Amino acid sequence: MDETTSSLVPVLASMAFALPLIIVWSMIWKGIALWKSARLGHKGWFVALLIINTVGILEIIYIYAIAKKLEKTPVELPKA
């Protein structure tokens, strides 16, 4: 192994450990945010949260800033 390859081994090993944790972290927050946006009838937010991957940052902002304010005033769903 040359010097460049041997210096990449620890980096790749740490990524192999961190990547599954990041994926689980992101999936948990995305699931909660998607559930809340669907329950509140926020179609735009639902699509944005589904498409944009921010490793949980946008989801956390939605849950604690947007949805928390709007949970107090529920949206009337049309009757079928």
Backbone as CSV, one residue per row, in Angstrom:
resi,resn,N_x,N_y,N_z,CA_x,CA_y,CA_z,C_x,C_y,C_z
1,MET,0.835,-1.190,0.000,0.000,0.000,0.000,0.873,1.245,0.000
2,ASP,0.448,2.199,-0.771,1.198,3.441,-0.757,0.695,4.341,0.377
3,GLU,1.320,5.487,0.538,1.027,6.371,1.664,-0.391,6.936,1.616
4,THR,-0.881,7.265,0.430,-2.226,7.828,0.294,-3.284,6.801,0.673
5,THR,-3.122,5.588,0.210,-4.100,4.545,0.510,-4.109,4.214,1.993
6,SER,-2.956,4.151,2.607,-2.908,3.819,4.034,-3.502,4.924,4.898
7,SER,-3.479,6.164,4.436,-4.080,7.246,5.214,-5.600,7.286,5.042
8,LEU,-6.124,6.678,3.981,-7.564,6.652,3.761,-8.268,5.544,4.542
9,VAL,-7.560,4.534,4.960,-8.176,3.401,5.649,-8.903,3.836,6.922
10,PRO,-8.307,4.633,7.814,-9.051,5.057,9.015,-10.269,5.916,8.687
11,VAL,-10.170,6.734,7.657,-11.297,7.579,7.267,-12.453,6.719,6.777
12,LEU,-12.160,5.750,5.936,-13.203,4.862,5.424,-13.800,4.005,6.533
13,ALA,-12.981,3.598,7.484,-13.490,2.808,8.604,-14.441,3.629,9.464
14,SER,-14.127,4.891,9.700,-15.019,5.736,10.493,-16.308,6.041,9.728
15,MET,-16.218,6.160,8.416,-17.419,6.382,7.617,-18.321,5.152,7.635
16,ALA,-17.722,3.977,7.636,-18.509,2.745,7.676,-19.275,2.640,8.988
17,PHE,-18.757,3.214,10.047,-19.440,3.223,11.335,-20.479,4.339,11.408
18,ALA,-20.138,5.509,10.892,-21.006,6.681,11.024,-22.182,6.667,10.052
19,LEU,-22.001,6.140,8.870,-23.053,6.186,7.862,-24.343,5.494,8.307
20,PRO,-24.307,4.285,8.861,-25.564,3.696,9.334,-26.239,4.515,10.437
21,LEU,-25.452,5.129,11.319,-26.019,5.974,12.365,-26.703,7.200,11.777
22,ILE,-26.084,7.808,10.775,-26.669,8.973,10.118,-27.958,8.590,9.405
23,ILE,-27.975,7.425,8.759,-29.171,6.975,8.053,-30.319,6.740,9.031
24,VAL,-30.050,6.071,10.141,-31.096,5.810,11.136,-31.596,7.120,11.731
25,TRP,-30.685,8.015,12.089,-31.037,9.330,12.630,-31.972,10.074,11.668
26,SER,-31.603,10.113,10.401,-32.381,10.829,9.404,-33.747,10.197,9.191
27,MET,-33.810,8.877,9.155,-35.080,8.191,8.929,-36.065,8.412,10.072
28,ILE,-35.570,8.438,11.295,-36.446,8.670,12.447,-37.070,10.054,12.368
29,TRP,-36.243,11.084,12.170,-36.765,12.447,12.102,-37.663,12.640,10.886
30,LYS,-37.299,12.056,9.742,-38.114,12.179,8.538,-39.479,11.527,8.745
31,GLY,-39.511,10.365,9.386,-40.780,9.697,9.646,-41.696,10.521,10.532
32,ILE,-41.150,11.085,11.600,-41.955,11.910,12.506,-42.472,13.155,11.788
33,ALA,-41.589,13.815,11.039,-41.988,15.040,10.341,-43.026,14.753,9.256
34,LEU,-42.862,13.660,8.509,-43.841,13.316,7.483,-45.191,12.983,8.105
35,TRP,-45.175,12.281,9.220,-46.420,11.939,9.900,-47.144,13.206,10.357
36,LYS,-46.400,14.129,10.977,-47.016,15.370,11.457,-47.548,16.212,10.303
37,SER,-46.779,16.315,9.219,-47.241,17.129,8.097,-48.477,16.520,7.432
38,ALA,-48.545,15.201,7.378,-49.734,14.559,6.814,-50.940,14.765,7.718
39,ARG,-50.743,14.632,9.024,-51.850,14.824,9.966,-52.382,16.247,9.949
40,LEU,-51.483,17.215,9.716,-51.899,18.620,9.691,-52.360,19.076,8.307
41,GLY,-52.272,18.199,7.315,-52.727,18.545,5.972,-51.793,19.459,5.209
42,HIS,-50.515,19.460,5.528,-49.533,20.312,4.857,-48.924,19.567,3.683
43,LYS,-49.577,19.614,2.541,-49.103,18.867,1.374,-47.760,19.383,0.870
44,GLY,-47.583,20.686,0.864,-46.317,21.263,0.417,-45.163,20.851,1.299
45,TRP,-45.361,20.927,2.598,-44.334,20.493,3.534,-44.060,19.003,3.391
46,PHE,-45.111,18.209,3.198,-44.933,16.763,3.051,-44.027,16.455,1.860
47,VAL,-44.308,17.082,0.728,-43.496,16.847,-0.473,-42.064,17.332,-0.255
48,ALA,-41.904,18.509,0.332,-40.560,19.045,0.573,-39.769,18.140,1.514
49,LEU,-40.399,17.693,2.587,-39.709,16.819,3.538,-39.384,15.468,2.924
50,LEU,-40.217,15.008,2.026,-39.993,13.725,1.377,-38.834,13.797,0.392
51,ILE,-38.714,14.906,-0.341,-37.711,15.016,-1.407,-36.371,15.512,-0.889
52,ILE,-36.383,16.530,-0.049,-35.136,17.168,0.395,-34.528,16.366,1.544
53,ASN,-33.275,15.986,1.388,-32.580,15.236,2.434,-31.563,16.148,3.117
54,THR,-31.848,16.506,4.368,-30.961,17.400,5.111,-30.437,16.753,6.384
55,VAL,-30.421,15.435,6.428,-29.948,14.659,7.572,-30.689,15.059,8.851
56,GLY,-31.957,15.339,8.720,-32.786,15.609,9.881,-32.931,17.070,10.258
57,ILE,-32.168,17.951,9.657,-32.197,19.357,10.065,-33.534,20.011,9.712
58,LEU,-33.967,19.891,8.451,-35.244,20.480,8.035,-36.399,19.838,8.784
59,GLU,-36.305,18.550,9.022,-37.354,17.841,9.737,-37.501,18.345,11.170
60,ILE,-36.383,18.555,11.840,-36.407,19.052,13.217,-36.979,20.468,13.256
61,ILE,-36.592,21.299,12.293,-37.132,22.659,12.226,-38.636,22.606,12.023
62,TYR,-39.097,21.741,11.125,-40.544,21.628,10.879,-41.274,21.182,12.137
63,ILE,-40.761,20.145,12.798,-41.447,19.583,13.965,-41.545,20.607,15.093
64,TYR,-40.441,21.272,15.411,-40.409,22.142,16.588,-40.775,23.592,16.313
65,ALA,-40.772,24.031,15.064,-41.117,25.426,14.783,-42.460,25.539,14.060
66,ILE,-42.600,24.861,12.951,-43.792,25.026,12.123,-44.972,24.237,12.686
67,ALA,-44.796,22.942,12.859,-45.913,22.081,13.265,-46.386,22.398,14.675
68,LYS,-45.482,22.734,15.558,-45.868,23.024,16.944,-46.811,24.223,16.996
69,LYS,-46.551,25.253,16.185,-47.429,26.425,16.144,-48.788,26.061,15.564
70,LEU,-48.771,25.252,14.518,-50.004,24.966,13.793,-50.818,23.837,14.406
71,GLU,-50.254,23.056,15.309,-51.022,21.996,15.973,-52.121,22.590,16.854
72,LYS,-51.928,23.807,17.284,-52.916,24.454,18.138,-54.173,24.819,17.367
73,THR,-54.040,25.037,16.058,-55.189,25.341,15.211,-55.297,24.264,14.137
74,PRO,-56.063,23.200,14.399,-56.139,22.099,13.431,-56.818,22.513,12.122
75,VAL,-56.383,21.915,11.065,-56.928,22.186,9.738,-58.183,21.342,9.553
76,GLU,-59.245,21.962,9.052,-60.481,21.242,8.767,-60.305,20.461,7.474
77,LEU,-60.481,19.155,7.534,-60.395,18.333,6.352,-61.754,18.261,5.690
78,PRO,-61.805,18.283,4.361,-63.101,18.216,3.672,-63.758,16.859,3.911
79,LYS,-65.077,16.884,4.081,-65.810,15.647,4.304,-66.093,14.981,2.968
80,ALA,-65.918,13.667,2.950,-66.108,12.931,1.696,-67.536,12.482,1.537
